[in-house]
Amino acid sequence: MTKLALTKLLILLFFIPAAYGQKVKYKDIWGLLSTKQYEAAEPFLKKYLQETTDNPNAFLYRGIIFQEKSQKDDVLKQTRRVIAAMDSAIIFYDKAYKTITEKEIKRNSEFYQAYNRRDLRTGEFGVKLSDIQFDLEKKMEGLRERIDRVKMVKYYFALSDSLYKKSNALFKSMQEDCPGQKEFYLRANEHTLQDLAALSVRFDSSMKAFDNYKSSSTTIGKSGYNQRQTCNRN
């Protein structure tokens, strides 16, 4: 049986008990979570957490799914959704951090095998609560930093775009008043000089904002944008 066929079978099996109002079992969802089929697992995990509020591992993977989703959305076009997904990931990671205990790890050790490490002192493999907590702390810290970086990228892009549009509007207005170079020189007056000064300031500010956008965008990794061609992208 292929992986795709197996996934479809699992989904079918999940829908049958759901249709009859039976509770979703976490061990059934685990088959999808453990193989990183997060998109297929999400609706079942969401339903499970509506009925169960004391499963630390479910909190952990709900956080992982939200973090995965935040990395797929467009940071410029879907900024609010990106940030909302990261905020949700932090909330569920924090729930997992506060509820995972030594007892939980021993009782459900198969759910935490991703944290199975060799102890440098004893040479034995095992899962330590401290390792999980450290990983969750780093995840939450990284997401908070990324939220700030995404906000900065969006801010500088929006600022650059706004200033560029204002510069372009002023340029077109001046161009309409003077259809040719001769007319421009003949009709030039103090108001023309003021417009030229304003145009220069706006355009320079737009380019500085765009440079800041390019610089800040490098802090969030791959964004799907070519910074050399993004200035006019909405």
N, C-alpha and C positions, 0 to 999 in steps of 0.2 A: 504494500500500500504506500502510495506516495505521501510526501509531507502535506501537500495541499489537500489530498483526499482525507487524510487523517484529521486535519484541521476542520474540514467541513463536517466530518462525522462527529467530532467533539461538539461543534456548535449545534448540530442537530440534537444531540443528546442533552445539551444544556437547555434548549428551547422546550423540550418535552416536559420536564418537571416544572419549568417556569410557567408554562401554559396552565398547569393544574394548581398553581399557587404554592408549590412546594419550595422550601428554602434552598437557595443555592449553596452547595457545599464548597468550602475553600479548597479542599484537596482536588476537586474537579477543576477549579480555576487554575490551580497550581500547574497543571499540565501545560497550560498556555504561557503562564508567567515564567516558568523555568526555562522555556525555549524562546523567550523574548518575543512572543507573539502578542505584543501589548495591545495592538489595535483590536485584535479579536477578543482579548481578555477584558478590555475596558468596560463594556456594558455589563458583563457579569460581575466584575469586581465592584462596580458602582452599585448594582442591586444588592450585592452581598453586604456592603457597608451601610446600606439603608436599614438592614435587618440586624447587623452585628456591629457593636461599637467597642469591642474589647480584643481585637486581633492586631497586635503590633506589626506582624508581617504584612498584613493587608494594608496598613497605613504606609509601610515602607514602599510597597510596590505601587500604591496609588500616587505617592510622591514621585517615583521613578517615571510613571506614565505621564504625569503632568510635565515633568522636566523634558521628556522626549518630545512632547507636543510643542513645547515652547521653542525648541530648536528647529522645528519644521516650518513655522509660520514666518512671514515676511516682516522683518524688524521695522521697516518703514511704512508699509501699507497696513500692517496688522499689529502695530505697536502695543495698543491696549490689550489685545488678546495675548500677545507674547508675555507681557508683564503680569497679566492676570494668571496665566498658567504657571509662571515662576512663583508668584505669591502663594498659589494653591500648593505647589510642590513643597515650599517651605513649611506651610501649615501641617501637611501630612508627615513630612520628615520630623518635625518637632513632636508630633503625636507619637511617632515611632520611637523617637529618642527617649521620651518620658515613660514609655510603657514596656520597652524591651528589658527583660530581666534575665538573670542567670537561669532562673527556673523556666522561663519561656524558651530559652535557647536549648536547654536540655530536653524539654518536652517536645519541641518541634525542630530538632536539629537539622532535618532534611531541608527545611526552608531557609537555612542560613549557611548552606555549603559554599556560597560565594565568598564567605569570610573565613573559610577553612585555611589555616596557616600553620607552618611549622614553628614550634616554640624554640627559640635560639638556645634556651637554657637546657631544656629537656630533650629536644630533637623530635618531640612528638607532635603530630598534627592535631588541631582542634580549633574550635571557634571561641574567641574571647569577646566578652561583652565590651571591654575597653576598645577593641578594634572596630566594632560596629559603631560605638558612640563617636569615636574619632572620625570615622568615615562620614557619619551623618553631620557632624559639626562642620567638616570641610565642604560637604555638599551645600549646606545652608549658607555658609559664608560665601562660597563661590556664587550662589544664586543671587544673594544680596548685592554683591559686587557687580554681577552681570546686569541686574536691574538698573543700577546707577549708570552703567556704561551704555545700555540701550537707550535710556532717557537722554543721555548726552548726545548720542548719535542722532537721534530724532530731532533734538533741539537745534543742533547746528545745521542739519539738513533743511529743516523748516525755515530757519533764519536765512540761510543762503538762498533758498528758493523764493522767499518773500522779497528779499532785497533785489534779486535778479529781475523779478517780474516788475518791480517798481522802476528799476533802471530802464528796462525795455519799454515800459509804458511812456516814460519821460522822453526817451530817444525817439519813439514813434511820433509823439506829439510835436517835437521839434522838427522832425522830418516832414510832417504834414504842413507845417507853417512855411517851410522853405524847401520846395521841391527840388531845387538844384543848388550847386555850390555857389554860383554867382549870387542867387537870391539870398543865400545864407549870409554872405559877406555884406551885401547891400543893406539887408534888414537888421543886421546885428546891432544890438544896443545893450544897455545895462542889464535888462531883463534876460537877454540871451546869455550874457556872461554868468549870471546867477544860476541859470538852468544848467549850463556846462559844468559849473562848480558842483552843483547838486548831483548831476549825473556821475561825475568823477568820484565823489564821495560814496554814493550808493553802490557803484560798481566795485570799487575797491573793497568796501565792506562786505559785499557779496562774495568776492573771491577769498577774503580772509576767513569768512564763515565757512566757505566750502573747503578751504585748507584744513580748518579745524574739524570739519566733518570727516574728511579723509583720514586725518590723524586718529580721531576717536574711533572710527570704524575698524581700525586694525586691532583694537583691544577686545573685540567681540568675536574674532575669528572670521570664518566664512559667512558672509551675509547674502551672497547671491548677486551682489552688485559690482559692476565695474566702475570704480570711482572716476575714471576719465570720461565716462559717458553718462553719469548719473545726474548731472546738474539740472537737466530739464525733465527728469523722471518724476512723476507724481505718485 
